[in-house]
């Protein structure tokens, strides 16, 4: 008659993980981008982008309603605000980004 061998769950998986049949090879990853594009998902950058998109949508809605004089005023203000917002967000991104 055979003797039954009991093993715990932790011991079973510990034995499997300790036996490594292949060794990982080191590799070099090259990239033309010095930072991850996922870094742009910063909440501040997303908030600024959302505000700009919201203002653009409000401008389109006012244009559909036929309030052209208000749309023209809006466009004059946005010609100044949008570039300032863009460059401010760009400076903020590079100032807070850890290289």
VMD Tcl script that draws the C-alpha trace (Angstrom):
set ca {
  {0.00 0.00 0.00}
  {1.28 3.49 -0.88}
  {1.83 6.18 1.70}
  {-0.08 9.42 1.02}
  {1.97 12.59 1.12}
  {0.15 15.71 2.30}
  {1.29 19.17 1.21}
  {-0.10 22.58 2.08}
  {-1.15 25.04 -0.57}
  {1.69 27.46 0.27}
  {4.35 24.72 0.14}
  {3.05 23.45 -3.19}
  {3.29 26.85 -4.88}
  {6.58 27.69 -3.16}
  {8.16 24.58 -4.67}
  {6.87 25.50 -8.14}
  {8.18 29.05 -7.97}
  {11.61 28.06 -6.67}
  {12.29 25.86 -9.72}
  {13.11 28.24 -12.54}
  {13.69 26.38 -15.78}
  {14.72 29.43 -17.80}
  {16.63 32.49 -16.74}
  {15.30 35.83 -17.92}
  {17.50 37.49 -20.49}
  {18.25 41.18 -20.12}
  {17.12 43.33 -23.01}
  {17.46 46.96 -23.93}
  {14.38 48.95 -24.81}
  {14.91 51.90 -27.10}
  {12.43 54.73 -27.44}
  {12.41 57.99 -29.36}
  {10.13 59.51 -26.71}
  {12.00 60.52 -23.51}
  {8.84 60.25 -21.39}
  {5.76 58.10 -21.22}
  {2.66 59.44 -23.04}
  {0.62 58.18 -20.08}
  {2.14 61.00 -18.04}
  {-0.26 63.34 -19.85}
  {-3.09 61.75 -17.84}
  {-2.24 64.09 -14.97}
  {-5.49 65.36 -13.36}
  {-4.46 69.00 -13.79}
  {-3.78 68.55 -17.51}
  {-7.07 66.68 -17.94}
  {-8.97 69.42 -16.08}
  {-7.49 72.16 -18.26}
  {-8.27 70.14 -21.39}
  {-11.82 69.53 -20.22}
  {-12.38 73.22 -19.57}
  {-11.10 74.16 -23.02}
  {-13.33 71.54 -24.67}
  {-16.30 72.74 -22.61}
  {-15.76 76.33 -23.69}
  {-15.53 75.23 -27.33}
  {-18.80 73.31 -26.98}
  {-20.52 76.34 -25.41}
  {-19.33 78.46 -28.32}
  {-20.82 75.98 -30.83}
  {-24.13 75.87 -28.95}
  {-24.34 79.67 -28.94}
  {-23.62 79.65 -32.67}
  {-26.48 77.21 -33.29}
  {-28.83 79.36 -31.24}
  {-28.02 82.25 -33.53}
  {-26.41 84.53 -30.98}
  {-23.64 85.52 -33.38}
  {-22.64 88.75 -31.60}
  {-22.02 86.82 -28.38}
  {-20.08 84.16 -30.33}
  {-17.85 86.89 -31.81}
  {-17.14 88.26 -28.34}
  {-16.40 84.74 -27.15}
  {-14.03 84.15 -30.08}
  {-12.08 87.34 -29.36}
  {-11.59 86.33 -25.75}
  {-10.65 82.76 -26.68}
  {-7.99 83.95 -29.14}
  {-6.08 85.13 -26.10}
  {-7.08 82.51 -23.52}
  {-6.43 79.34 -25.55}
  {-2.75 79.97 -26.37}
  {-2.06 81.15 -22.82}
  {-3.76 78.04 -21.43}
  {-1.86 75.76 -23.79}
  {1.55 77.18 -22.98}
  {0.77 77.31 -19.26}
  {-0.23 73.64 -19.28}
  {2.91 72.77 -21.25}
  {5.14 74.62 -18.77}
  {3.30 72.99 -15.85}
  {3.75 69.55 -17.37}
  {7.48 69.90 -17.88}
  {7.96 71.62 -14.50}
  {6.25 68.81 -12.57}
  {7.50 65.92 -14.70}
  {10.31 63.93 -13.09}
  {12.95 63.08 -15.65}
}
mol new
graphics top color blue
foreach p $ca { graphics top sphere $p radius 0.5 }
foreach p [lrange $ca 0 end-1] q [lrange $ca 1 end] { graphics top cylinder $p $q radius 0.2 }
display resetview
